[in-house]
Amino acid sequence: MRVEYQMSVRTKRDPAGIEKTVTDCRRYLTDTYVKTARAPEIGRLILSDEGQRGLWLRMSRGRDGKDHKVWFVRFRPKGRPQRAATIGAYPEMGLADARARAAAVCAAARRSRDLPAEEANAERAEAEAKRRAAESPDKFGELLDWYISDYCKANQRRWQMTERMFDRHVKPTIIGGMRLRDKPLSELRRGDIVELLDDLQNNKGFGAQVNRVRTEVVAALNWAIEREWIEANPAAAIRKRKIEAPRERKLSDDELRAIWKGACRLREPSNSYFRTLILTGQRRDEIRRMTRAERDTKEGLWTLPRGRNKGKRDHGLPLSTAVMEILDSLPNLGPYFFTVTGNKPYAGTKRLKEILDRESGVTGWVFHDLRRTFRSGLAKLGVREEVAELLLNHARRGLARVYNQHEYLEEMREAMGKWADYVAFIVGDARDASNVVSFPEKQAVA
């Protein structure tokens, strides 16, 4: 004869703060016992089934005066803490089904699996998929929003650029008397996308940006096909546009001098930010978000992490004395060197360009032309090709990428010093220009 015996008696507070007695007992459960057992008037009775390890029955008296009986299982996935999960209520789930379910959960736990959690996650994913299928986007603008939130944010390092591209150049464009964002997805045609690209290229004067818009629109529509929101991609057959030759603009010495002097009349951090752009030849966003943690003061080295540069690799850049003096002169307001508030990087580049054009009288240039000017200047100063390319964080090509593992740090440091001396010479602020040779320029100030 199997005998029920009491394991423990303890108290537990319910959400209202009322103490309840909880009694844990062990017993070989039968259908008759489970059916006829009564819950205590106060507290809970928890029974462990000797017929199936890990199976428990919890009984309590509800406010309606009825007994509530719930099955739950206690298990410990291998290598993890013990867990408890409700598996059903009696009488909807009988004793035999409860034992079978508990056996499956415990067997999975021995294989380091949390079966209830896996099933709950699968159910949530399925419910979410059904909800999204039922709520498929009706308009093109809605599709672009979902593409950004569900795909770009997880897979694109610079997804904000794609979002701005859609918001500025795609959604507001009027095609056939309707803004593209309001175009029903089922009515979107190839001609709509062609007209969009024609408008960007012919009316707004876009160059390479036209093909970037095309690429992202095609990708968004392909993403919609995978989710069966549309049957075919209307933009799939649209070819890339032929764009004029890449920019070859570089600043002459006179132009660089005029812009430098214009920058010197600006307030901080605009002044230091722009001079650092010229002296380092790095991309404007890389300089704008430069942090104090990235700079090794002792070694005079700035390490640009792979997470925020186009090359997607750590880029160690030796800093010239001129750059280090600029950085040292900036007040320590927070993690960023170039900042107004202290907790956010400098964000005035668009306005800065307008002011520099006005102050210097030089127009027709863009920030990226500074990198071309920097690279051309290194060539004039006799800096070796591989050193100049490394300073720009361009990838090594061919077999050199595999076999040449020299870091060229000293050569890069020397080149940065030469460029800083040359800039100081042409802007009229050279400390020692005896080893700098001036080269005649054909291009005059615009």
Helices and strands as residue ranges (DSSP letters): E 5-13, E 19-27, H 31-36, E 44-49, E 55-61, E 67-75, E 83-90, H 95-110, H 115-134, H 140-147, I 148-152, H 153-155, H 159-165, I 166-170, E 174-175, E 178-179, G 180-182, G 185-187, H 190-198, I 199-203, H 208-226, H 253-264, H 270-280, H 284-288, G 292-294, E 295-296, E 301-304, G 306-308, E 315-318, H 321-329, H 349-360, H 369-380, H 385-391, H 400-403, H 409-426
